[in-house]
């Protein structure tokens, strides 16, 4: 589970720089349809939720039965979606009719050996990519564009109210806090 096969052999996560997990430690969480709190951690590289039970690590099945994971000591909620292109785990930043979601992803970068004596080799590493945000609008998921004007085109029903709110608060699509404020405003 914590190994990657490369042309040079098998590497464990401990041999690789960076982090494949949202948090390295297991955190207590309530999983939908489970009766007790369970220790979990989210692997952003494999897009899986790992469970620690009796000293062994298991992978939570990806299905609707266990589609919501609420962390016990924080307001974070991880949801599983299986809707066309939106398959996998997403953090639900704002629930409601216009739900705001965040996708985290880590990519594996293999070791790059030195080409000559003037360059140094680069170790294998996990690289955390920038988060991608989505709004759920009329049961469709819309990736948040770079331009606020483009995003506002998606909210036809309340467009003038939302435009005034965005302008008054100088909101930007590249700021998570701004997107959360916008989602809360739209859902009221």
C-alpha positions as protocol buffer text, in pm:
chain_id: "A"
residue {
  index: 1
  type: UNK
  ca { x: 0 y: 0 z: 0 }
}
residue {
  index: 2
  type: UNK
  ca { x: 285 y: 243 z: 72 }
}
residue {
  index: 3
  type: UNK
  ca { x: 514 y: 135 z: -212 }
}
residue {
  index: 4
  type: UNK
  ca { x: 578 y: 260 z: -564 }
}
residue {
  index: 5
  type: UNK
  ca { x: 740 y: 57 z: -840 }
}
residue {
  index: 6
  type: UNK
  ca { x: 995 y: 256 z: -1042 }
}
residue {
  index: 7
  type: UNK
  ca { x: 1235 y: 150 z: -1320 }
}
residue {
  index: 8
  type: UNK
  ca { x: 1507 y: 133 z: -1054 }
}
residue {
  index: 9
  type: UNK
  ca { x: 1304 y: -85 z: -816 }
}
residue {
  index: 10
  type: UNK
  ca { x: 1045 y: -53 z: -544 }
}
residue {
  index: 11
  type: UNK
  ca { x: 1042 y: 255 z: -319 }
}
residue {
  index: 12
  type: UNK
  ca { x: 852 y: 289 z: 6 }
}
residue {
  index: 13
  type: UNK
  ca { x: 692 y: 621 z: 99 }
}
residue {
  index: 14
  type: UNK
  ca { x: 969 y: 662 z: 359 }
}
residue {
  index: 15
  type: UNK
  ca { x: 1230 y: 659 z: 79 }
}
residue {
  index: 16
  type: UNK
  ca { x: 1053 y: 938 z: -108 }
}
residue {
  index: 17
  type: UNK
  ca { x: 1080 y: 1308 z: -25 }
}
residue {
  index: 18
  type: UNK
  ca { x: 758 y: 1497 z: 39 }
}
residue {
  index: 19
  type: UNK
  ca { x: 427 y: 1366 z: 162 }
}
residue {
  index: 20
  type: UNK
  ca { x: 158 y: 1156 z: -2 }
}
residue {
  index: 21
  type: UNK
  ca { x: -88 y: 1217 z: 282 }
}
residue {
  index: 22
  type: UNK
  ca { x: -312 y: 1508 z: 373 }
}
residue {
  index: 23
  type: UNK
  ca { x: -178 y: 1452 z: 725 }
}
residue {
  index: 24
  type: UNK
  ca { x: 75 y: 1183 z: 815 }
}
residue {
  index: 25
  type: UNK
  ca { x: -100 y: 1081 z: 1133 }
}
residue {
  index: 26
  type: UNK
  ca { x: -427 y: 896 z: 1164 }
}
residue {
  index: 27
  type: UNK
  ca { x: -712 y: 1115 z: 1284 }
}
residue {
  index: 28
  type: UNK
  ca { x: -1034 y: 1013 z: 1454 }
}
residue {
  index: 29
  type: UNK
  ca { x: -1333 y: 1050 z: 1222 }
}
residue {
  index: 30
  type: UNK
  ca { x: -1697 y: 953 z: 1182 }
}
residue {
  index: 31
  type: UNK
  ca { x: -1752 y: 755 z: 863 }
}
residue {
  index: 32
  type: UNK
  ca { x: -2106 y: 749 z: 728 }
}
residue {
  index: 33
  type: UNK
  ca { x: -2283 y: 421 z: 819 }
}
residue {
  index: 34
  type: UNK
  ca { x: -2018 y: 332 z: 1079 }
}
residue {
  index: 35
  type: UNK
  ca { x: -2124 y: 304 z: 1442 }
}
residue {
  index: 36
  type: UNK
  ca { x: -1803 y: 428 z: 1608 }
}
residue {
  index: 37
  type: UNK
  ca { x: -1523 y: 676 z: 1548 }
}
residue {
  index: 38
  type: UNK
  ca { x: -1245 y: 531 z: 1330 }
}
residue {
  index: 39
  type: UNK
  ca { x: -883 y: 642 z: 1283 }
}
residue {
  index: 40
  type: UNK
  ca { x: -831 y: 751 z: 921 }
}
residue {
  index: 41
  type: UNK
  ca { x: -588 y: 935 z: 697 }
}
residue {
  index: 42
  type: UNK
  ca { x: -634 y: 1055 z: 340 }
}
residue {
  index: 43
  type: UNK
  ca { x: -375 y: 958 z: 77 }
}
residue {
  index: 44
  type: UNK
  ca { x: -372 y: 1238 z: -182 }
}
residue {
  index: 45
  type: UNK
  ca { x: -148 y: 1038 z: -417 }
}
residue {
  index: 46
  type: UNK
  ca { x: -373 y: 732 z: -447 }
}
residue {
  index: 47
  type: UNK
  ca { x: -697 y: 919 z: -361 }
}
residue {
  index: 48
  type: UNK
  ca { x: -781 y: 664 z: -92 }
}
residue {
  index: 49
  type: UNK
  ca { x: -883 y: 676 z: 271 }
}
residue {
  index: 50
  type: UNK
  ca { x: -677 y: 447 z: 492 }
}
residue {
  index: 51
  type: UNK
  ca { x: -813 y: 305 z: 818 }
}
residue {
  index: 52
  type: UNK
  ca { x: -604 y: 201 z: 1118 }
}
residue {
  index: 53
  type: UNK
  ca { x: -763 y: -87 z: 1305 }
}
residue {
  index: 54
  type: UNK
  ca { x: -590 y: -313 z: 1557 }
}
residue {
  index: 55
  type: UNK
  ca { x: -245 y: -208 z: 1432 }
}
residue {
  index: 56
  type: UNK
  ca { x: -322 y: -290 z: 1066 }
}
residue {
  index: 57
  type: UNK
  ca { x: -394 y: -48 z: 783 }
}
residue {
  index: 58
  type: UNK
  ca { x: -688 y: -105 z: 547 }
}
residue {
  index: 59
  type: UNK
  ca { x: -828 y: 93 z: 254 }
}
residue {
  index: 60
  type: UNK
  ca { x: -1187 y: 216 z: 285 }
}
residue {
  index: 61
  type: UNK
  ca { x: -1395 y: 89 z: -10 }
}
residue {
  index: 62
  type: UNK
  ca { x: -1489 y: 366 z: -252 }
}
residue {
  index: 63
  type: UNK
  ca { x: -1866 y: 351 z: -259 }
}
residue {
  index: 64
  type: UNK
  ca { x: -2175 y: 549 z: -166 }
}
residue {
  index: 65
  type: UNK
  ca { x: -2219 y: 361 z: 163 }
}
residue {
  index: 66
  type: UNK
  ca { x: -1908 y: 532 z: 309 }
}
residue {
  index: 67
  type: UNK
  ca { x: -1933 y: 856 z: 113 }
}
residue {
  index: 68
  type: UNK
  ca { x: -1894 y: 1105 z: 399 }
}
residue {
  index: 69
  type: UNK
  ca { x: -1607 y: 1125 z: 647 }
}
residue {
  index: 70
  type: UNK
  ca { x: -1633 y: 1392 z: 917 }
}
residue {
  index: 71
  type: UNK
  ca { x: -1316 y: 1456 z: 1116 }
}
residue {
  index: 72
  type: UNK
  ca { x: -1380 y: 1450 z: 1491 }
}
residue {
  index: 73
  type: UNK
  ca { x: -1143 y: 1730 z: 1599 }
}
residue {
  index: 74
  type: UNK
  ca { x: -1193 y: 1970 z: 1308 }
}
residue {
  index: 75
  type: UNK
  ca { x: -1476 y: 2094 z: 1088 }
}
residue {
  index: 76
  type: UNK
  ca { x: -1329 y: 1918 z: 782 }
}
residue {
  index: 77
  type: UNK
  ca { x: -1552 y: 1684 z: 585 }
}
residue {
  index: 78
  type: UNK
  ca { x: -1426 y: 1451 z: 312 }
}
residue {
  index: 79
  type: UNK
  ca { x: -1689 y: 1329 z: 65 }
}
residue {
  index: 80
  type: UNK
  ca { x: -1670 y: 1058 z: -199 }
}
residue {
  index: 81
  type: UNK
  ca { x: -1827 y: 1141 z: -534 }
}
residue {
  index: 82
  type: UNK
  ca { x: -1889 y: 911 z: -828 }
}
residue {
  index: 83
  type: UNK
  ca { x: -2050 y: 1137 z: -1083 }
}
residue {
  index: 84
  type: UNK
  ca { x: -1896 y: 1136 z: -1431 }
}
residue {
  index: 85
  type: UNK
  ca { x: -1562 y: 1317 z: -1419 }
}
residue {
  index: 86
  type: UNK
  ca { x: -1601 y: 1382 z: -1046 }
}
residue {
  index: 87
  type: UNK
  ca { x: -1489 y: 1047 z: -911 }
}
residue {
  index: 88
  type: UNK
  ca { x: -1291 y: 1040 z: -590 }
}
residue {
  index: 89
  type: UNK
  ca { x: -1259 y: 1218 z: -257 }
}
residue {
  index: 90
  type: UNK
  ca { x: -1316 y: 1592 z: -216 }
}
residue {
  index: 91
  type: UNK
  ca { x: -1314 y: 1822 z: 84 }
}
residue {
  index: 92
  type: UNK
  ca { x: -1655 y: 1981 z: 130 }
}
residue {
  index: 93
  type: UNK
  ca { x: -1574 y: 2340 z: 226 }
}
residue {
  index: 94
  type: UNK
  ca { x: -1932 y: 2470 z: 220 }
}
residue {
  index: 95
  type: UNK
  ca { x: -2240 y: 2244 z: 215 }
}
residue {
  index: 96
  type: UNK
  ca { x: -2572 y: 2347 z: 70 }
}
residue {
  index: 97
  type: UNK
  ca { x: -2749 y: 2394 z: -261 }
}
residue {
  index: 98
  type: UNK
  ca { x: -2434 y: 2553 z: -407 }
}
residue {
  index: 99
  type: UNK
  ca { x: -2176 y: 2324 z: -250 }
}
residue {
  index: 100
  type: UNK
  ca { x: -1806 y: 2423 z: -263 }
}
residue {
  index: 101
  type: UNK
  ca { x: -1557 y: 2138 z: -296 }
}
residue {
  index: 102
  type: UNK
  ca { x: -1177 y: 2120 z: -293 }
}
residue {
  index: 103
  type: UNK
  ca { x: -968 y: 1848 z: -459 }
}
residue {
  index: 104
  type: UNK
  ca { x: -618 y: 1780 z: -327 }
}
residue {
  index: 105
  type: UNK
  ca { x: -370 y: 1578 z: -530 }
}
residue {
  index: 106
  type: UNK
  ca { x: -7 y: 1471 z: -495 }
}
residue {
  index: 107
  type: UNK
  ca { x: 200 y: 1349 z: -788 }
}
residue {
  index: 108
  type: UNK
  ca { x: 500 y: 1121 z: -776 }
}
residue {
  index: 109
  type: UNK
  ca { x: 815 y: 1255 z: -941 }
}
residue {
  index: 110
  type: UNK
  ca { x: 1072 y: 979 z: -1003 }
}
residue {
  index: 111
  type: UNK
  ca { x: 1440 y: 1017 z: -929 }
}
residue {
  index: 112
  type: UNK
  ca { x: 1638 y: 1202 z: -1196 }
}
residue {
  index: 113
  type: UNK
  ca { x: 2002 y: 1092 z: -1205 }
}
residue {
  index: 114
  type: UNK
  ca { x: 2278 y: 1344 z: -1268 }
}
residue {
  index: 115
  type: UNK
  ca { x: 2343 y: 1385 z: -1641 }
}
residue {
  index: 116
  type: UNK
  ca { x: 2702 y: 1489 z: -1586 }
}
residue {
  index: 117
  type: UNK
  ca { x: 2934 y: 1603 z: -1309 }
}
residue {
  index: 118
  type: UNK
  ca { x: 2805 y: 1962 z: -1328 }
}
residue {
  index: 119
  type: UNK
  ca { x: 2448 y: 1869 z: -1237 }
}
residue {
  index: 120
  type: UNK
  ca { x: 2324 y: 1692 z: -928 }
}
residue {
  index: 121
  type: UNK
  ca { x: 2069 y: 1416 z: -915 }
}
residue {
  index: 122
  type: UNK
  ca { x: 1716 y: 1486 z: -797 }
}
residue {
  index: 123
  type: UNK
  ca { x: 1563 y: 1246 z: -545 }
}
residue {
  index: 124
  type: UNK
  ca { x: 1222 y: 1087 z: -596 }
}
residue {
  index: 125
  type: UNK
  ca { x: 951 y: 1299 z: -436 }
}
residue {
  index: 126
  type: UNK
  ca { x: 583 y: 1359 z: -389 }
}
residue {
  index: 127
  type: UNK
  ca { x: 477 y: 1699 z: -513 }
}
residue {
  index: 128
  type: UNK
  ca { x: 155 y: 1851 z: -381 }
}
residue {
  index: 129
  type: UNK
  ca { x: -35 y: 2017 z: -664 }
}
residue {
  index: 130
  type: UNK
  ca { x: -239 y: 2332 z: -619 }
}
residue {
  index: 131
  type: UNK
  ca { x: -591 y: 2256 z: -497 }
}
residue {
  index: 132
  type: UNK
  ca { x: -872 y: 2261 z: -751 }
}
residue {
  index: 133
  type: UNK
  ca { x: -1209 y: 2403 z: -646 }
}
residue {
  index: 134
  type: UNK
  ca { x: -1556 y: 2312 z: -773 }
}
residue {
  index: 135
  type: UNK
  ca { x: -1904 y: 2452 z: -723 }
}
residue {
  index: 136
  type: UNK
  ca { x: -2203 y: 2220 z: -749 }
}
residue {
  index: 137
  type: UNK
  ca { x: -2468 y: 2412 z: -942 }
}
residue {
  index: 138
  type: UNK
  ca { x: -2795 y: 2241 z: -1037 }
}
residue {
  index: 139
  type: UNK
  ca { x: -2639 y: 1896 z: -979 }
}
residue {
  index: 140
  type: UNK
  ca { x: -2351 y: 1981 z: -1214 }
}
residue {
  index: 141
  type: UNK
  ca { x: -1993 y: 2035 z: -1099 }
}
residue {
  index: 142
  type: UNK
  ca { x: -1824 y: 2348 z: -1230 }
}
residue {
  index: 143
  type: UNK
  ca { x: -1450 y: 2391 z: -1193 }
}
residue {
  index: 144
  type: UNK
  ca { x: -1375 y: 2735 z: -1052 }
}
residue {
  index: 145
  type: UNK
  ca { x: -1212 y: 2935 z: -1334 }
}
residue {
  index: 146
  type: UNK
  ca { x: -924 y: 3179 z: -1287 }
}
residue {
  index: 147
  type: UNK
  ca { x: -1147 y: 3476 z: -1366 }
}
residue {
  index: 148
  type: UNK
  ca { x: -1429 y: 3577 z: -1129 }
}
residue {
  index: 149
  type: UNK
  ca { x: -1633 y: 3708 z: -1422 }
}
residue {
  index: 150
  type: UNK
  ca { x: -1637 y: 3361 z: -1577 }
}
residue {
  index: 151
  type: UNK
  ca { x: -1750 y: 3208 z: -1247 }
}
residue {
  index: 152
  type: UNK
  ca { x: -2032 y: 3459 z: -1209 }
}
residue {
  index: 153
  type: UNK
  ca { x: -2175 y: 3349 z: -1547 }
}
residue {
  index: 154
  type: UNK
  ca { x: -2263 y: 3017 z: -1380 }
}
residue {
  index: 155
  type: UNK
  ca { x: -2492 y: 3182 z: -1122 }
}
residue {
  index: 156
  type: UNK
  ca { x: -2758 y: 3321 z: -1353 }
}
residue {
  index: 157
  type: UNK
  ca { x: -3037 y: 3328 z: -1090 }
}
residue {
  index: 158
  type: UNK
  ca { x: -2860 y: 3563 z: -848 }
}
residue {
  index: 159
  type: UNK
  ca { x: -2604 y: 3718 z: -1081 }
}
residue {
  index: 160
  type: UNK
  ca { x: -2654 y: 4088 z: -994 }
}
residue {
  index: 161
  type: UNK
  ca { x: -2658 y: 4023 z: -615 }
}
residue {
  index: 162
  type: UNK
  ca { x: -2347 y: 3808 z: -638 }
}
residue {
  index: 163
  type: UNK
  ca { x: -2164 y: 4059 z: -860 }
}
residue {
  index: 164
  type: UNK
  ca { x: -2232 y: 4336 z: -607 }
}
residue {
  index: 165
  type: UNK
  ca { x: -2110 y: 4114 z: -318 }
}
residue {
  index: 166
  type: UNK
  ca { x: -1792 y: 4016 z: -508 }
}
residue {
  index: 167
  type: UNK
  ca { x: -1717 y: 4376 z: -599 }
}
residue {
  index: 168
  type: UNK
  ca { x: -1786 y: 4512 z: -250 }
}
residue {
  index: 169
  type: UNK
  ca { x: -1562 y: 4249 z: -88 }
}
residue {
  index: 170
  type: UNK
  ca { x: -1297 y: 4238 z: -365 }
}
residue {
  index: 171
  type: UNK
  ca { x: -1317 y: 3857 z: -385 }
}
residue {
  index: 172
  type: UNK
  ca { x: -1077 y: 3654 z: -599 }
}
residue {
  index: 173
  type: UNK
  ca { x: -1106 y: 3300 z: -732 }
}
residue {
  index: 174
  type: UNK
  ca { x: -749 y: 3212 z: -633 }
}
residue {
  index: 175
  type: UNK
  ca { x: -815 y: 3264 z: -260 }
}
residue {
  index: 176
  type: UNK
  ca { x: -982 y: 2979 z: -70 }
}
residue {
  index: 177
  type: UNK
  ca { x: -1120 y: 3215 z: 196 }
}
residue {
  index: 178
  type: UNK
  ca { x: -1282 y: 3430 z: -74 }
}
residue {
  index: 179
  type: UNK
  ca { x: -1444 y: 3125 z: -235 }
}
residue {
  index: 180
  type: UNK
  ca { x: -1579 y: 3014 z: 103 }
}
residue {
  index: 181
  type: UNK
  ca { x: -1727 y: 3361 z: 168 }
}
residue {
  index: 182
  type: UNK
  ca { x: -1883 y: 3358 z: -179 }
}
residue {
  index: 183
  type: UNK
  ca { x: -2030 y: 3008 z: -134 }
}
residue {
  index: 184
  type: UNK
  ca { x: -2179 y: 3102 z: 206 }
}
residue {
  index: 185
  type: UNK
  ca { x: -2329 y: 3420 z: 57 }
}
residue {
  index: 186
  type: UNK
  ca { x: -2481 y: 3233 z: -240 }
}
residue {
  index: 187
  type: UNK
  ca { x: -2630 y: 2965 z: -14 }
}
residue {
  index: 188
  type: UNK
  ca { x: -2812 y: 3222 z: 206 }
}
